[in-house]
Amino acid sequence: MPTRRDVFIKINKTKKLPTPSATTLKVIRLCQDETTSLNDITRVIQTDPALSAELLKYANAAFLSTGIQVASIQKATVKLGMRNVVNLALGFSLLSKNKKGQCSAFDYETFWSTSIFRAIAAKTIAGLSREFDPEELFVCGLLSNMGQLALASLFPQEYASIFEVFGFDSCADCGSMNALDILADNPSSIIRKTLEQEQFEISSSELTTELFLDWGLPPHYALAAGFYDELDYIELGTGSTQRIAKLLNLSHQMAKICHITQPTSEQLNTIERAAQQFNINQADFRSIFDAIIKQWYDWGEIFKIRIPPCMLYDEVLAGGKGE
Protein backbone atom coordinates (compact mmCIF):
# COMPACT_ATOMS: atom_id res chain seq x y z
CA MET A 1 0.00 0.00 0.00
CA PRO A 2 1.48 3.39 -0.97
CA THR A 3 2.41 5.80 1.80
CA ARG A 4 0.87 9.28 1.95
CA ARG A 5 4.19 10.63 0.68
CA ASP A 6 4.06 8.30 -2.33
CA VAL A 7 0.53 9.45 -3.15
CA PHE A 8 1.49 13.10 -2.70
CA ILE A 9 4.43 12.78 -5.08
CA LYS A 10 2.16 11.20 -7.68
CA ILE A 11 -0.54 13.85 -7.50
CA ASN A 12 1.99 16.68 -7.26
CA LYS A 13 3.16 15.73 -10.73
CA THR A 14 -0.25 16.71 -12.11
CA LYS A 15 0.62 20.39 -11.43
CA LYS A 16 -2.96 20.94 -10.22
CA LEU A 17 -2.27 21.41 -6.50
CA PRO A 18 -2.72 24.90 -5.02
CA THR A 19 0.67 26.57 -5.38
CA PRO A 20 2.11 29.85 -4.11
CA SER A 21 2.97 32.66 -6.53
CA ALA A 22 6.31 32.66 -8.34
CA THR A 23 7.48 35.48 -6.06
CA THR A 24 6.60 33.52 -2.94
CA LEU A 25 8.33 30.37 -4.23
CA LYS A 26 11.46 32.42 -4.86
CA VAL A 27 11.26 33.86 -1.33
CA ILE A 28 10.87 30.35 0.13
CA ARG A 29 13.95 29.13 -1.78
CA LEU A 30 15.94 32.15 -0.60
CA CYS A 31 14.96 31.50 3.01
CA GLN A 32 16.35 27.97 2.76
CA ASP A 33 19.78 29.43 1.94
CA GLU A 34 21.73 30.28 5.09
CA THR A 35 23.50 33.14 3.30
CA THR A 36 20.23 34.97 2.55
CA SER A 37 19.76 38.31 4.29
CA LEU A 38 16.66 40.33 5.13
CA ASN A 39 17.57 42.69 2.30
CA ASP A 40 17.53 39.78 -0.18
CA ILE A 41 14.01 38.83 0.92
CA THR A 42 12.85 42.44 0.83
CA ARG A 43 14.11 43.01 -2.72
CA VAL A 44 12.20 40.00 -4.05
CA ILE A 45 8.94 40.84 -2.24
CA GLN A 46 9.07 44.41 -3.55
CA THR A 47 8.80 43.08 -7.11
CA ASP A 48 5.24 41.93 -6.30
CA PRO A 49 3.07 44.99 -5.50
CA ALA A 50 0.02 42.96 -4.43
CA LEU A 51 2.01 40.81 -2.01
CA SER A 52 3.83 43.87 -0.68
CA ALA A 53 0.53 45.60 0.04
CA GLU A 54 -0.87 42.60 1.90
CA LEU A 55 2.25 42.22 4.04
CA LEU A 56 2.23 45.93 4.92
CA LYS A 57 -1.45 45.75 5.89
CA TYR A 58 -0.73 42.75 8.10
CA ALA A 59 2.32 44.32 9.71
CA ASN A 60 0.49 47.53 10.52
CA ALA A 61 -2.47 45.61 11.95
CA ALA A 62 -0.11 43.44 13.99
CA PHE A 63 1.64 46.44 15.54
CA LEU A 64 -1.42 48.68 15.86
CA SER A 65 -1.58 48.34 19.66
CA THR A 66 2.06 49.45 19.99
CA GLY A 67 1.55 52.63 17.98
CA ILE A 68 4.22 51.50 15.51
CA GLN A 69 3.38 51.90 11.82
CA VAL A 70 5.58 50.64 8.99
CA ALA A 71 5.64 52.10 5.47
CA SER A 72 8.17 49.82 3.80
CA ILE A 73 8.63 46.10 3.26
CA GLN A 74 12.13 46.41 4.73
CA LYS A 75 10.76 47.72 8.04
CA ALA A 76 7.96 45.13 8.03
CA THR A 77 10.52 42.37 7.50
CA VAL A 78 12.67 43.65 10.36
CA LYS A 79 9.68 43.85 12.72
CA LEU A 80 8.12 40.51 11.78
CA GLY A 81 11.31 38.55 11.18
CA MET A 82 12.40 36.82 7.99
CA ARG A 83 10.77 33.45 8.69
CA ASN A 84 7.44 35.04 9.59
CA VAL A 85 7.46 37.19 6.45
CA VAL A 86 8.11 34.10 4.31
CA ASN A 87 5.28 32.18 6.00
CA LEU A 88 2.86 35.10 5.70
CA ALA A 89 3.74 35.56 2.05
CA LEU A 90 2.92 31.89 1.54
CA GLY A 91 -0.46 32.21 3.23
CA PHE A 92 -1.48 35.42 1.47
CA SER A 93 -0.38 34.08 -1.92
CA LEU A 94 -2.44 30.90 -1.58
CA LEU A 95 -5.50 32.81 -0.39
CA SER A 96 -5.44 35.35 -3.21
CA LYS A 97 -5.05 32.65 -5.89
CA ASN A 98 -7.70 30.24 -4.61
CA LYS A 99 -10.82 32.24 -3.75
CA LYS A 100 -12.80 30.34 -6.40
CA GLY A 101 -12.64 26.94 -8.05
CA GLN A 102 -14.40 24.31 -10.13
CA CYS A 103 -15.71 22.05 -7.35
CA SER A 104 -19.43 22.91 -7.37
CA ALA A 105 -20.23 21.64 -3.86
CA PHE A 106 -17.16 23.16 -2.19
CA ASP A 107 -17.99 26.40 -0.39
CA TYR A 108 -14.87 28.44 -1.13
CA GLU A 109 -16.18 31.54 0.60
CA THR A 110 -16.95 29.69 3.85
CA PHE A 111 -13.66 27.82 3.59
CA TRP A 112 -11.70 31.08 3.62
CA SER A 113 -13.88 32.92 6.15
CA THR A 114 -13.38 29.96 8.50
CA SER A 115 -9.65 29.88 7.78
CA ILE A 116 -9.25 33.60 8.47
CA PHE A 117 -11.09 33.30 11.80
CA ARG A 118 -9.02 30.26 12.77
CA ALA A 119 -5.83 32.18 11.91
CA ILE A 120 -6.78 35.20 14.02
CA ALA A 121 -7.89 33.04 16.95
CA ALA A 122 -4.73 30.91 16.81
CA LYS A 123 -2.54 34.00 16.75
CA THR A 124 -4.47 35.59 19.63
CA ILE A 125 -4.35 32.49 21.82
CA ALA A 126 -0.65 31.93 21.06
CA GLY A 127 0.08 35.51 22.08
CA LEU A 128 -1.75 35.11 25.36
CA SER A 129 -0.30 31.71 26.27
CA ARG A 130 3.23 32.74 25.17
CA GLU A 131 4.00 29.14 24.17
CA PHE A 132 4.37 29.66 20.41
CA ASP A 133 5.15 32.41 17.93
CA PRO A 134 1.83 34.17 17.21
CA GLU A 135 2.74 34.97 13.60
CA GLU A 136 3.62 31.33 12.90
CA LEU A 137 0.32 30.21 14.42
CA PHE A 138 -1.52 32.73 12.22
CA VAL A 139 -0.14 30.98 9.13
CA CYS A 140 -0.85 27.52 10.59
CA GLY A 141 -4.43 28.53 11.29
CA LEU A 142 -4.90 30.07 7.85
CA LEU A 143 -3.63 27.01 5.96
CA SER A 144 -4.76 24.18 8.27
CA ASN A 145 -7.41 22.83 5.90
CA MET A 146 -5.51 23.20 2.65
CA GLY A 147 -5.87 19.47 1.99
CA GLN A 148 -9.59 20.00 1.38
CA LEU A 149 -8.91 22.83 -1.06
CA ALA A 150 -6.28 20.68 -2.78
CA LEU A 151 -8.68 17.76 -3.30
CA ALA A 152 -11.29 20.19 -4.64
CA SER A 153 -8.67 21.42 -7.14
CA LEU A 154 -7.47 17.96 -8.13
CA PHE A 155 -10.80 16.13 -8.31
CA PRO A 156 -13.57 18.76 -8.58
CA GLN A 157 -16.36 16.43 -9.75
CA GLU A 158 -15.46 13.47 -7.54
CA TYR A 159 -15.00 15.65 -4.47
CA ALA A 160 -18.26 17.47 -5.14
CA SER A 161 -20.11 14.15 -4.91
CA ILE A 162 -18.69 13.61 -1.40
CA PHE A 163 -19.73 17.05 -0.19
CA GLU A 164 -23.17 16.74 -1.73
CA VAL A 165 -23.79 13.74 0.54
CA PHE A 166 -22.16 14.90 3.77
CA GLY A 167 -22.19 18.68 3.56
CA PHE A 168 -19.42 21.21 3.95
CA ASP A 169 -17.58 20.53 7.19
CA SER A 170 -16.88 24.15 8.11
CA CYS A 171 -20.47 25.27 8.04
CA ALA A 172 -23.22 22.99 6.80
CA ASP A 173 -23.03 20.64 9.76
CA CYS A 174 -22.89 23.39 12.38
CA GLY A 175 -26.55 24.08 12.87
CA SER A 176 -27.39 20.72 14.41
CA MET A 177 -24.39 20.46 16.73
CA ASN A 178 -24.91 20.12 20.45
CA ALA A 179 -22.46 21.27 23.11
CA LEU A 180 -20.47 18.04 23.04
CA ASP A 181 -20.19 18.06 19.25
CA ILE A 182 -18.53 21.48 19.37
CA LEU A 183 -15.30 19.97 20.71
CA ALA A 184 -15.60 16.54 19.12
CA ASP A 185 -14.62 15.29 15.69
CA ASN A 186 -17.88 15.59 13.78
CA PRO A 187 -19.15 12.20 12.48
CA SER A 188 -19.66 13.55 8.95
CA SER A 189 -16.03 14.72 8.96
CA ILE A 190 -14.82 11.25 9.91
CA ILE A 191 -16.90 9.64 7.16
CA ARG A 192 -15.73 12.24 4.65
CA LYS A 193 -12.09 11.49 5.40
CA THR A 194 -12.73 7.76 5.05
CA LEU A 195 -14.27 8.34 1.64
CA GLU A 196 -11.36 10.59 0.66
CA GLN A 197 -8.92 7.82 1.56
CA GLU A 198 -10.89 5.22 -0.36
CA GLN A 199 -11.35 7.34 -3.46
CA PHE A 200 -8.10 9.31 -3.64
CA GLU A 201 -5.68 7.13 -1.58
CA ILE A 202 -5.06 10.11 0.69
CA SER A 203 -7.22 12.04 3.14
CA SER A 204 -7.42 15.82 3.27
CA SER A 205 -5.63 15.72 6.65
CA GLU A 206 -2.71 13.77 5.19
CA LEU A 207 -2.61 16.05 2.17
CA THR A 208 -2.45 19.15 4.39
CA THR A 209 0.56 17.68 6.18
CA GLU A 210 2.35 16.87 2.94
CA LEU A 211 1.65 20.33 1.51
CA PHE A 212 3.12 21.98 4.62
CA LEU A 213 6.25 19.85 4.30
CA ASP A 214 6.52 20.58 0.57
CA TRP A 215 6.34 24.31 1.28
CA GLY A 216 9.20 24.01 3.75
CA LEU A 217 7.19 24.51 6.95
CA PRO A 218 8.42 22.69 10.10
CA PRO A 219 7.25 19.06 10.57
CA HIS A 220 5.57 19.77 13.92
CA TYR A 221 3.43 22.46 12.30
CA ALA A 222 2.69 20.17 9.36
CA LEU A 223 1.36 17.41 11.62
CA ALA A 224 -0.57 19.75 13.91
CA ALA A 225 -2.21 21.53 10.96
CA GLY A 226 -3.13 18.27 9.31
CA PHE A 227 -4.52 16.43 12.31
CA TYR A 228 -5.78 19.11 14.69
CA ASP A 229 -9.25 17.53 14.61
CA GLU A 230 -7.85 14.08 15.49
CA LEU A 231 -6.09 14.82 18.77
CA ASP A 232 -5.50 11.14 19.51
CA TYR A 233 -3.62 10.70 16.21
CA ILE A 234 -0.46 8.83 17.17
CA GLU A 235 1.99 10.99 15.21
CA LEU A 236 0.96 14.06 17.22
CA GLY A 237 2.60 12.56 20.29
CA THR A 238 2.07 14.17 23.68
CA GLY A 239 4.40 17.17 23.50
CA SER A 240 4.46 20.51 21.70
CA THR A 241 3.07 19.15 18.42
CA GLN A 242 -0.09 17.96 20.12
CA ARG A 243 -0.25 21.22 22.05
CA ILE A 244 -0.25 23.17 18.77
CA ALA A 245 -2.92 20.82 17.43
CA LYS A 246 -5.07 21.54 20.51
CA LEU A 247 -4.65 25.27 19.98
CA LEU A 248 -5.72 24.92 16.33
CA ASN A 249 -8.61 22.69 17.38
CA LEU A 250 -9.89 25.30 19.82
CA SER A 251 -9.46 28.04 17.21
CA HIS A 252 -11.46 25.99 14.70
CA GLN A 253 -14.29 25.39 17.15
CA MET A 254 -14.47 29.13 17.79
CA ALA A 255 -14.67 29.65 14.02
CA LYS A 256 -17.45 27.07 13.78
CA ILE A 257 -19.63 28.69 16.38
CA CYS A 258 -19.36 31.96 14.44
CA HIS A 259 -20.76 30.20 11.36
CA ILE A 260 -23.82 28.88 13.19
CA THR A 261 -26.97 30.86 12.51
CA GLN A 262 -28.25 30.54 16.07
CA PRO A 263 -25.47 29.38 18.45
CA THR A 264 -26.43 28.53 22.02
CA SER A 265 -24.94 29.62 25.31
CA GLU A 266 -24.22 25.95 26.03
CA GLN A 267 -22.05 25.69 22.92
CA LEU A 268 -20.23 28.89 23.82
CA ASN A 269 -19.65 27.77 27.40
CA THR A 270 -18.18 24.47 26.18
CA ILE A 271 -15.59 26.36 24.14
CA GLU A 272 -15.03 28.79 27.00
CA ARG A 273 -14.14 25.91 29.33
CA ALA A 274 -11.80 24.42 26.74
CA ALA A 275 -9.96 27.75 26.47
CA GLN A 276 -8.86 27.40 30.09
CA GLN A 277 -6.18 24.92 29.00
CA PHE A 278 -4.41 27.94 27.44
CA ASN A 279 -4.71 30.06 30.59
CA ILE A 280 -7.73 31.98 29.33
CA ASN A 281 -10.09 32.28 32.25
CA GLN A 282 -13.83 32.70 31.89
CA ALA A 283 -13.66 36.35 32.89
CA ASP A 284 -11.27 37.15 30.01
CA PHE A 285 -12.85 34.92 27.37
CA ARG A 286 -15.66 37.37 26.64
CA SER A 287 -13.41 40.25 25.60
CA ILE A 288 -11.07 37.91 23.70
CA PHE A 289 -13.95 36.33 21.77
CA ASP A 290 -15.43 39.71 20.80
CA ALA A 291 -12.01 41.12 19.85
CA ILE A 292 -11.37 38.18 17.50
CA ILE A 293 -14.73 38.75 15.81
CA LYS A 294 -13.90 42.42 15.25
CA GLN A 295 -10.54 41.52 13.71
CA TRP A 296 -12.30 38.88 11.60
CA TYR A 297 -14.44 41.53 9.92
CA ASP A 298 -11.42 43.79 9.44
CA TRP A 299 -9.40 41.02 7.80
CA GLY A 300 -12.38 40.00 5.67
CA GLU A 301 -12.25 43.48 4.14
CA ILE A 302 -8.51 43.26 3.61
CA PHE A 303 -8.74 39.89 1.86
CA LYS A 304 -12.04 40.67 0.10
CA ILE A 305 -13.74 37.67 1.71
CA ARG A 306 -17.39 37.93 2.78
CA ILE A 307 -17.73 37.41 6.53
CA PRO A 308 -21.11 36.11 7.73
CA PRO A 309 -23.09 37.84 10.50
CA CYS A 310 -21.84 36.67 13.88
CA MET A 311 -23.16 37.19 17.39
CA LEU A 312 -20.96 38.73 20.03
CA TYR A 313 -20.52 37.00 23.39
CA ASP A 314 -23.40 38.69 25.21
CA GLU A 315 -25.73 38.19 22.25
CA VAL A 316 -25.13 34.45 22.30
CA LEU A 317 -25.80 34.28 26.02
CA ALA A 318 -28.97 36.31 25.58
CA GLY A 319 -30.11 34.16 22.65
CA GLY A 320 -30.47 37.23 20.44
CA LYS A 321 -29.49 37.77 16.84
CA GLY A 322 -26.32 39.49 15.73
CA GLU A 323 -26.36 42.55 13.59
GIUR-V689018 format. One record per residue. RES is the residue in one small letter. PHI is phi in whole degrees, -180 to 180 (none if undefined). PSI is psi as a letter, one per 20 degrees, with the letter a starting at -180 (none if undefined). Layout:
<<RES;PHI;PSI> <RES;PHI;PSI>>
This chain:
<<m;none;p> <p;-67;q> <t;-78;r> <r;-64;h> <r;-68;g> <d;-59;g> <v;-65;g> <f;-62;g> <i;-60;g> <k;-64;g> <i;-76;h> <n;-66;h> <k;-69;i> <t;-73;i> <k;63;k> <k;-109;i> <l;-71;q> <p;-58;p> <t;-127;q> <p;-67;r> <s;-67;r> <a;-60;h> <t;-62;g> <t;-65;g> <l;-61;h> <k;-66;h> <v;-65;g> <i;-61;g> <r;-63;g> <l;-62;g> <c;-65;h> <q;-79;i> <d;-97;p> <e;-63;i> <t;-87;i> <t;-70;p> <s;-108;r> <l;-60;h> <n;-65;h> <d;-62;g> <i;-64;g> <t;-60;g> <r;-61;h> <v;-70;g> <i;-62;h> <q;-66;i> <t;-78;i> <d;-118;n> <p;-58;g> <a;-65;g> <l;-65;g> <s;-60;g> <a;-63;g> <e;-66;h> <l;-67;h> <l;-67;g> <k;-61;g> <y;-65;g> <a;-60;g> <n;-69;h> <a;-69;h> <a;-66;h> <f;-104;j> <l;-57;g> <s;-67;h> <t;-89;i> <g;83;j> <i;-89;p> <q;-122;p> <v;-115;q> <a;-118;j> <s;-137;q> <i;-63;h> <q;-59;g> <k;-68;h> <a;-63;g> <t;-66;h> <v;-65;g> <k;-69;g> <l;-85;h> <g;94;q> <m;-61;g> <r;-63;g> <n;-65;h> <v;-63;g> <v;-62;g> <n;-64;g> <l;-66;h> <a;-61;h> <l;-60;g> <g;-63;g> <f;-66;h> <s;-65;g> <l;-66;h> <l;-65;g> <s;-66;h> <k;-91;i> <n;-132;k> <k;-76;i> <k;-136;r> <g;-167;a> <q;-97;i> <c;-82;o> <s;-62;h> <a;-94;i> <f;-90;p> <d;-86;n> <y;-62;h> <e;-63;g> <t;-69;h> <f;-56;g> <w;-79;h> <s;-66;h> <t;-66;g> <s;-63;g> <i;-65;g> <f;-62;g> <r;-59;h> <a;-64;g> <i;-64;g> <a;-64;g> <a;-63;g> <k;-64;g> <t;-64;g> <i;-65;g> <a;-62;h> <g;-67;h> <l;-76;g> <s;-80;h> <r;61;k> <e;-91;h> <f;-136;r> <d;-68;o> <p;-59;h> <e;-67;h> <e;-67;h> <l;-71;h> <f;-59;g> <v;-67;g> <c;-58;g> <g;-65;h> <l;-65;h> <l;-106;j> <s;-61;h> <n;-110;k> <m;-64;h> <g;-61;h> <q;-65;g> <l;-62;h> <a;-64;g> <l;-65;h> <a;-65;h> <s;-77;h> <l;-76;g> <f;-131;m> <p;-57;g> <q;-74;g> <e;-65;g> <y;-72;h> <a;-60;h> <s;-65;h> <i;-70;g> <f;-70;h> <e;-65;h> <v;-86;g> <f;-110;i> <g;82;r> <f;-85;p> <d;-59;h> <s;-75;i> <c;-143;g> <a;-62;h> <d;-95;j> <c;-75;h> <g;-62;h> <s;-97;j> <m;-74;q> <n;-96;a> <a;-62;h> <l;-71;h> <d;-62;h> <i;-56;h> <l;-109;j> <a;-113;q> <d;-70;o> <n;-64;p> <p;-54;h> <s;-65;h> <s;-68;g> <i;-64;g> <i;-65;g> <r;-58;g> <k;-65;h> <t;-64;g> <l;-67;h> <e;-60;g> <q;-62;g> <e;-67;h> <q;-87;h> <f;-116;i> <e;70;j> <i;-156;p> <s;-88;r> <s;-63;h> <s;-64;g> <e;-66;h> <l;-68;h> <t;-58;g> <t;-59;g> <e;-67;h> <l;-64;g> <f;-57;g> <l;-66;h> <d;-65;h> <w;-84;i> <g;87;j> <l;-80;q> <p;-59;q> <p;-56;h> <h;-68;h> <y;-72;h> <a;-61;g> <l;-69;g> <a;-64;g> <a;-67;h> <g;-74;h> <f;-123;k> <y;-66;h> <d;-98;j> <e;-132;m> <l;-68;i> <d;-95;j> <y;-61;p> <i;-61;h> <e;-71;i> <l;-71;h> <g;67;b> <t;-128;j> <g;-103;c> <s;-67;h> <t;-63;g> <q;-67;h> <r;-64;g> <i;-64;g> <a;-61;h> <k;-66;h> <l;-66;g> <l;-67;h> <n;-63;g> <l;-62;g> <s;-62;h> <h;-69;h> <q;-67;h> <m;-65;h> <a;-64;h> <k;-62;g> <i;-65;h> <c;-83;i> <h;-108;j> <i;-87;p> <t;-62;g> <q;-134;m> <p;-67;q> <t;-107;q> <s;-64;h> <e;-65;g> <q;-63;g> <l;-64;g> <n;-66;h> <t;-64;g> <i;-68;h> <e;-58;g> <r;-67;h> <a;-65;h> <a;-67;i> <q;-64;h> <q;-68;i> <f;-112;k> <n;62;k> <i;-104;o> <n;-80;r> <q;-62;h> <a;-68;h> <d;-88;h> <f;-59;h> <r;-56;g> <s;-67;h> <i;-65;g> <f;-60;g> <d;-67;h> <a;-67;h> <i;-64;g> <i;-62;g> <k;-61;g> <q;-63;h> <w;-57;g> <y;-67;h> <d;-64;g> <w;-72;h> <g;-60;g> <e;-67;g> <i;-63;g> <f;-90;i> <k;58;l> <i;-115;p> <r;-70;p> <i;-103;p> <p;-73;q> <p;-58;p> <c;-140;p> <m;-73;q> <l;-80;r> <y;-53;g> <d;-65;h> <e;-68;h> <v;-65;g> <l;-62;h> <a;-82;i> <g;76;j> <g;-90;a> <k;-103;q> <g;-74;r> <e;-72;none>>
